[in-house]
Amino acid sequence: MFADDIGVARSTVEDWRWTASRWPEAKRKDGVSFTVHKIPASIQDENERWAAIEDAPFNSRTGKRQWTPDTAKRLVGQRVDRPVTVEEKVQTVTDLTRGRGLHRGGGVFPGCSHDSSW
């Protein structure tokens, strides 16, 4: 099996294949990562999906219109990794205080607990 040959899980290859199937080569945006293409691949209407990738949002940090994984997540209503807006920050804090953002070990960082020393 191909996944075994390249040392990845079968589900990873299936994910790559599904994402590629949602973005015919002619509709893929140069300079936009596979990761960013993967996020809006869930948009059911292909014309809406293809139009969305053409309209990169403005990045106030860089002063350029560009896609990042977080801007793609905002497009489809997913939780971002780096919250910017007040609403995103409040949601992140809420998730952390309810235990949804904590990793095993009880700490915010994988393998760390609250009482671990540096």
Beta strands, then each sheet from edge to edge (+ up, - down):
strand 1: 58-59
strand 2: 64-65
sheet 1: 1+ 2-
end
